[in-house]
Amino acid sequence: MANLTRVGTVGLELTREEVCNLIGAVGAVIAKAQCREVNCDVLDSLTEVDKTLKETYNQITNILEYE
């Protein structure tokens, strides 16, 4: 469930599978952006999102394995 806060940020509750799906989707966008020589700032932002999603996936996995 996404909630828009007063400062304009979005809080999301995602399952591990949803994070995994997002990683794949962002990876596909990065690949297309690289092929089309998209602005470096955009590519850097997408890469940062990808990194954050992978870290989130790893955190969820670690929590599930710990329990």
N, C-alpha and C positions, 0 to 999 in steps of 0.2 A: 504494500500500500504506500503510495507516494503522498507526502504532505508538503505543501509549499509553506514555508515559514515567512515571517515578516521581513526578513532580510533577503528573501529571494532564493534561499537554498532549498534543496529538496532532500527530505529524509526518506530512504527506501528500506523496506524490509524485503530481503531477497533470500531465496533458498540457494543451496549450493548448486543445484542444477541450473537455476536462473543465472547465477554468476558465470557458470561455465558457458552457457549460451551467449551471454554478453561478451565474454572473452573471444568467442568465435566470430561474433558479429563485428566487434571492434577490429579484430585481426583482418577481416575481409576488407573493412573500410581503409585500414592502413595500407594494405596491399594495393588497392585501387588508387589511393592517394599517391603512393610512390610511383605507380605507372604513369600517372598524369602530371607528375612533377608539381604537386600542390605546394602552396606557400609553406615554408619551413616552420613557421609558427603553428600552423594548423597541424602539421605532421608531428611536431613536438608535443602538442596538446593531446593528440590521439595516442601517442606513445605513452604519455603519462597516465592517461585513463587506462590503457592496457596494463601497465605496471600495477596500478592500484587495484584493478580487478583481480589480477593474479595473486596479489598479496592477500586480498580479501578471501579468495578461494582457498588459499593455503591456511589462513586463520580458521575458516569454517571447518576445513578438513581436520586440522589439529584438535579443535574443540570436540568434534564428533568422535575422533579416535580416543581422546582422553576420557570421554564419558563411557 
